[in-house]
Amino acid sequence: MNCLRDKKAAYVANVVLTAEDLATTRMCFVAGTRTLAQRRTPTRPLGQVLITSTLRVMCGRFTYLFQWQQLHRLMRLSVLPSEELTPRYNVAPTQSIPAVRFTPEDGRVGVMLRWGLIPSWADDIAIGNRLINARGETVASLPSFRSAFAHRRCLVPMSGFFEWQARAGSKTKQPYWFTTPSREPFCVAGIWERWTKGDSPIESVTLITTTANAFLRPVHDRMPVIVAPDDFDRWLDPASAPPDVQDLIRPAREDLLISEPVSPRVGNPRNDDPGLIESLP
């Protein structure tokens, strides 16, 4: 694991590690496991080391098959980006993804955000590569996320997401695509930030995860927080304090999603075609 570049990043990564969060490895995009070697971090007392652990990255790839006009009808958007969406079958971290946020002046606004949260205090955007997910149990308290959770919540619409399941007697994992029975879009809870230390501002987002429901648990112990349409207003409202939305961070209904085994080609982010979501026989 490469050394962290500044004390702030080291502090955040240190806290996240102890909370079993995801801000640990430089490149943790493909769902699976990464083993962390024992080492002393710059912010821990002398002699105190991290315990070697295995992290399973959650929600590191997803799909969106809709256009802004469809989201406009489903989510009552008042402002849309000028550039229409094209279907994406293998969205990966650091790429631009559609999101919806609320402003008192404009209502629900559709925007494109960089996937991987860059805290406003960060000196380098590389920290966003490690902050693609935020655990719902700690999003209100960790330094990287607590301000955005309190003031800048958003929704990330998607058509489905991928997760990988270990196979007995095999070193490879079987990817599954999780979607709704109708393949209608659903919305994942997110938080966003605006970073202004570069040549131009960057607006970025992370996806919030929670414990998996019984349907998804055989594949993974975490799942993205899916916000029901009746809860959109409460989640998006900047006036809603963190305690007012904490109950929305929960597993989805067990009948909300279906899953289909799909091609291992989805493991390569360069692949982005309809064949990635075709069910294997």
FENDA-V986169 format. One record per residue. SS is DSSP state (alpha for helix, beta for strand, coil for the rest). PSI is psi in whole degrees, -180 to 180 (* if undefined). Layout:
ss;psi
SS;PSI
SS;PSI
This chain:
ss;psi
coil;127
coil;149
coil;145
coil;151
coil;-26
coil;164
alpha;-35
alpha;-48
alpha;-40
alpha;-42
alpha;-45
alpha;-47
alpha;-37
alpha;-48
alpha;-43
alpha;-38
alpha;-45
alpha;-22
coil;11
coil;38
coil;-168
coil;-2
coil;65
coil;-56
coil;152
coil;-40
coil;98
coil;47
coil;-36
coil;127
coil;138
coil;-140
beta;152
beta;131
beta;131
coil;124
coil;149
coil;133
coil;159
coil;133
coil;159
coil;-23
coil;0
coil;151
coil;152
coil;133
coil;-13
coil;125
coil;160
coil;141
coil;131
coil;130
coil;166
beta;123
beta;136
beta;114
coil;129
coil;141
coil;62
coil;-4
beta;143
beta;177
beta;151
beta;130
coil;14
coil;174
coil;167
alpha;-37
alpha;-37
alpha;-43
alpha;-35
alpha;-42
alpha;-40
alpha;-31
alpha;4
coil;54
coil;140
coil;-24
beta;132
coil;148
coil;152
coil;-29
coil;124
coil;151
coil;148
coil;148
coil;138
beta;130
beta;-4
beta;65
beta;133
beta;159
coil;153
coil;-8
coil;163
beta;134
beta;152
beta;144
beta;162
beta;130
beta;172
beta;137
beta;145
coil;-30
coil;-40
coil;-10
beta;-141
beta;124
beta;130
beta;134
beta;166
beta;130
beta;151
beta;129
beta;115
coil;101
coil;131
coil;103
coil;149
coil;-26
coil;-8
coil;144
coil;-17
coil;135
alpha;-12
alpha;-24
alpha;-29
alpha;-26
alpha;-24
alpha;-8
coil;56
coil;-23
beta;155
beta;127
beta;131
coil;-28
coil;-24
coil;3
coil;-28
coil;-11
coil;-26
coil;140
coil;-34
coil;-26
coil;-23
alpha;-36
alpha;-45
alpha;-39
alpha;-36
alpha;-32
alpha;-17
coil;65
beta;152
beta;177
beta;139
beta;104
beta;143
beta;162
coil;-20
beta;167
beta;160
beta;146
beta;152
beta;138
beta;132
beta;145
coil;132
coil;130
coil;10
coil;143
coil;-13
coil;156
beta;150
beta;118
beta;144
beta;144
beta;123
beta;126
beta;178
beta;156
coil;-33
coil;-7
coil;19
coil;150
coil;150
beta;165
beta;131
beta;140
beta;134
beta;168
beta;149
beta;159
beta;159
beta;120
beta;129
coil;19
coil;-2
coil;-167
coil;-31
coil;151
coil;149
beta;126
beta;128
beta;167
beta;152
beta;155
beta;138
beta;136
beta;163
beta;-178
beta;146
coil;149
coil;177
coil;-29
coil;-43
coil;-20
coil;-32
coil;-21
coil;-41
coil;152
coil;1
beta;159
beta;157
beta;150
coil;116
beta;121
beta;127
coil;149
alpha;-36
alpha;-16
alpha;2
alpha;-48
alpha;-44
alpha;-42
alpha;-42
alpha;-24
coil;116
coil;-20
coil;-14
coil;119
coil;158
alpha;-44
alpha;-24
alpha;-17
alpha;-2
alpha;-32
alpha;-14
alpha;-13
coil;92
coil;162
coil;152
coil;161
coil;145
coil;-18
coil;9
coil;-37
beta;157
beta;166
beta;150
beta;134
beta;136
coil;177
coil;141
alpha;-10
alpha;-21
alpha;-18
alpha;-20
coil;115
coil;-13
coil;-20
coil;129
coil;79
coil;163
alpha;-25
alpha;-19
alpha;-22
alpha;11
coil;131
coil;136
coil;148
coil;*
